[in-house]
Amino acid sequence: MGPVQLRIPKAAELIAAHLRQRIVSDDLSEEDPLPPESNLMQQFSVSRPTLREAYRILESEGLITVRRGAHGGARVHKPRPDVAARYAAHVLQSQGARLKDVFDAREVLEGAAIDLLGPKPSKAGLERLREINLRGQDLEHDLLTALEIHHEFHRALVDMAGNLTVSLLRNMIDIILEAATERHVANAGGNEEQVSSRKAQRTHVKLVELMEQGDLPAAGRLWRAHLSDSAKIVLATANSALDVTI
C-alpha cells in the first residue's frame, strides 16, 4: 500500500474554522461584528482575497452576513435549526427520500422523547402543555392558527425530555413537515379538516392527563397512534416526493 495522501486545508478554510469555533462557543454573539478586515489579515497573515474566501464559506453556512459600505463589515449569526433543516431537506431530496420517510422519523423521535420523560414528568413542562392546550381550544374555524398551536405543543413535548440532540433533530424535521401540513390544510380545508383538528386537540388534552397520572406507557401508545394517524391524513393528499420549499 502506498503512502496516504492527506489533503491540506486551504488558508481560507482554516480561518473559517477558527471563526466558526468562536461563534459556536459563544465567544461571538448574534449580530456581533467581526474585527475589521485589516486586523484579521494581520492576525492570520493572509491577503484580502483569502480572507474574503473565508467569509464566503461562513456566509454559505449562514454564520455571518457581510454588509457593504461605510458602515459595513461582517456580522455574526448563531447556527439556526431552520438553516440546518433546509440543507437537510435538500440532501434528503437529492437522495430520493419521500415525505413518508420524514413523518416516520418524527414518530421515532417524538416517541423516544416520551420514553425519556421517566415516570414523573416535570410540573413546569406539564403546565406549559396545559397552557398551549388552552390556546388551542375552539380554533376549528381557524385551521392554520390551530396548526401552529399543534406544532407548538409537539415541540414543547419533546423539549420536556431535556435531550438537546433529540429536540434539535425533531425541530429540523418539524420545519420540513410544517410546510407540507400547511399546504394540506390550505388546500383541503372544510369540515373534514375541522374534525381532524378537534380530534388532535382532544388527543393533546388526553396525553397531558395520562402524563399527570404517571401512565407513560399509555401516553406513549396514544402519542404514537396520533402521529401515525396525522401522517396518514397529510400523505393521503400530498405529493409523495419531498418538497424542499421551506
C-alpha positions in Angstrom: 0.0 0.0 0.0 1.4 3.4 -1.0 1.5 6.4 1.2 -1.8 8.0 2.3 -2.3 11.3 0.6 -3.6 13.8 3.1 -5.4 16.9 1.9 -4.0 20.1 3.5 -6.8 22.6 4.2 -6.5 25.9 2.4 -5.8 29.0 4.5 -9.4 30.3 3.9 -10.8 27.0 5.3 -8.5 27.3 8.4 -9.6 30.9 9.0 -13.3 29.9 8.6 -12.8 27.1 11.1 -11.3 29.4 13.6 -14.1 32.0 13.3 -16.7 29.2 13.3 -15.4 27.9 16.6 -15.6 31.3 18.1 -19.2 31.6 17.0 -20.4 28.2 18.2 -18.6 28.5 21.5 -20.3 31.9 22.3 -17.1 33.9 22.1 -19.0 35.8 19.4 -22.7 36.5 19.8 -25.6 37.2 17.5 -25.1 40.5 15.5 -21.6 41.0 16.9 -19.2 42.5 14.3 -16.2 40.6 13.3 -12.9 42.6 13.7 -12.0 44.8 10.8 -10.6 43.0 7.7 -7.3 44.7 8.2 -7.0 43.3 11.7 -7.9 39.8 10.6 -5.5 39.9 7.6 -2.7 40.9 10.0 -3.8 38.3 12.6 -3.8 35.4 10.1 -1.0 36.8 7.8 -3.2 36.4 4.7 -4.3 38.6 1.8 -7.7 40.2 1.4 -8.9 37.7 -1.2 -8.0 34.8 1.1 -9.9 36.4 4.0 -12.9 37.1 1.8 -12.9 33.5 0.6 -13.2 32.5 4.3 -16.1 35.0 4.6 -17.8 33.3 1.7 -17.6 29.9 3.4 -19.1 31.3 6.6 -21.8 33.1 4.6 -22.8 29.9 2.9 -23.3 28.3 6.3 -25.5 31.2 7.5 -23.0 32.1 10.2 -22.2 35.7 9.0 -23.7 38.4 6.9 -21.3 40.7 5.0 -22.6 44.2 4.6 -21.0 46.6 2.2 -20.5 50.4 2.5 -19.0 52.8 5.1 -20.8 51.1 8.0 -20.5 47.6 6.6 -18.5 44.6 7.7 -19.2 41.1 8.8 -21.9 40.4 11.4 -22.3 37.2 13.3 -25.3 34.8 13.3 -25.7 31.9 15.6 -26.4 28.5 14.0 -30.2 28.1 13.3 -32.3 25.0 13.1 -34.2 26.3 10.0 -30.9 26.7 8.1 -29.9 23.2 9.0 -33.4 21.9 8.2 -33.3 23.5 4.7 -29.9 21.9 4.0 -31.0 18.6 5.3 -34.2 18.7 3.2 -32.1 19.3 0.0 -29.8 16.3 1.0 -32.8 14.1 1.6 -34.4 15.2 -1.7 -31.2 14.5 -3.7 -31.1 11.0 -2.2 -34.7 10.3 -3.2 -36.3 10.5 0.3 -40.1 10.6 0.5 -42.3 12.7 2.7 -43.4 9.5 4.5 -39.7 9.0 5.5 -39.8 12.3 7.3 -43.1 11.6 9.1 -41.7 8.2 10.2 -38.6 9.9 11.6 -40.8 12.3 13.5 -42.7 9.4 15.1 -39.4 7.7 16.1 -38.0 10.9 17.7 -41.2 12.0 19.5 -41.9 8.5 20.7 -38.3 8.4 22.1 -38.9 11.8 23.8 -41.8 10.4 25.7 -39.7 7.3 26.7 -37.1 9.7 28.1 -39.5 11.6 30.3 -39.5 9.0 33.1 -42.3 8.3 35.5 -42.7 11.8 36.8 -42.7 14.5 34.0 -41.7 18.0 35.2 -44.5 20.1 36.6 -43.3 23.1 34.7 -43.4 21.1 31.4 -46.9 19.9 32.1 -48.0 23.4 32.9 -46.6 24.6 29.6 -48.5 21.9 27.7 -51.7 22.8 29.5 -51.3 26.5 28.6 -50.8 25.6 25.0 -53.9 23.4 25.0 -55.9 26.3 26.4 -54.9 28.5 23.5 -55.8 25.6 21.1 -59.4 25.4 22.2 -62.2 26.4 19.8 -60.0 27.0 16.8 -61.5 24.6 14.3 -62.6 27.5 12.2 -59.1 28.9 12.1 -57.2 25.9 10.9 -53.9 27.5 10.2 -53.7 29.0 13.7 -54.8 25.7 15.2 -52.0 24.0 13.2 -49.4 26.4 14.6 -50.5 25.7 18.1 -50.5 21.9 17.5 -46.9 22.2 16.2 -46.0 24.3 19.3 -47.4 21.5 21.5 -45.3 18.9 19.8 -42.1 21.0 20.2 -42.9 21.6 23.9 -43.5 17.9 24.5 -40.1 16.9 23.0 -38.4 19.7 24.9 -39.6 18.2 28.2 -37.4 15.2 27.6 -34.4 17.5 28.2 -32.3 16.0 25.4 -31.0 18.8 23.2 -30.0 16.4 20.4 -33.4 14.9 20.2 -35.0 18.4 20.3 -32.8 19.7 17.6 -33.3 16.8 15.2 -37.0 16.8 15.8 -37.3 20.6 15.3 -35.4 20.3 12.0 -37.9 17.6 10.9 -40.8 19.7 12.0 -39.7 22.6 9.9 -39.7 20.4 6.8 -43.2 18.9 7.8 -44.7 22.3 8.7 -44.6 23.3 5.0 -46.4 20.0 3.9 -49.1 20.2 6.6 -49.8 23.9 6.0 -50.2 23.2 2.3 -52.5 20.3 3.1 -54.7 22.5 5.4 -54.8 25.3 2.9 -55.8 23.0 0.0 -58.2 20.8 1.9 -60.0 22.9 4.5 -63.6 22.1 5.0 -65.4 20.1 7.6 -63.1 17.1 7.4 -60.1 19.1 8.5 -62.1 20.8 11.3 -62.9 17.3 12.6 -59.2 16.3 12.4 -58.2 19.5 14.3 -60.7 18.8 17.1 -59.5 15.2 17.4 -55.9 16.4 17.6 -56.8 18.8 20.3 -58.6 16.1 22.3 -55.6 13.9 22.0 -53.3 16.6 23.3 -55.5 17.1 26.3 -55.7 13.3 27.0 -51.9 13.0 26.7 -51.4 15.6 29.4 -53.9 13.7 31.6 -52.1 10.4 31.2 -48.7 12.1 31.9 -50.1 13.7 35.1 -51.3 10.3 36.2 -47.8 8.9 35.6 -49.1 6.4 33.0 -46.2 6.9 30.5 -46.7 3.6 28.6 -50.3 4.6 27.8 -49.2 8.1 26.9 -46.6 6.7 24.5 -49.1 4.4 22.8 -51.6 7.3 22.5 -49.0 9.6 21.0 -47.5 7.2 18.5 -51.0 6.4 17.3 -51.8 10.1 17.0 -48.6 10.7 15.0 -49.3 7.8 12.7 -52.9 8.9 12.1 -52.0 12.6 11.4 -49.3 11.5 9.0 -51.8 9.3 7.0 -54.1 12.3 6.7 -51.5 14.5 5.1 -49.9 11.8 3.0 -53.3 10.9 1.5 -53.4 14.1 -0.5 -49.7 15.3 -0.5 -47.1 14.6 -3.2 -45.1 11.6 -2.0 -41.9 13.3 -3.1 -40.1 15.5 -0.5 -40.7 19.2 -1.3 -37.9 21.5 -0.1 -39.8 24.7 -0.5 -39.3 25.8 3.2 
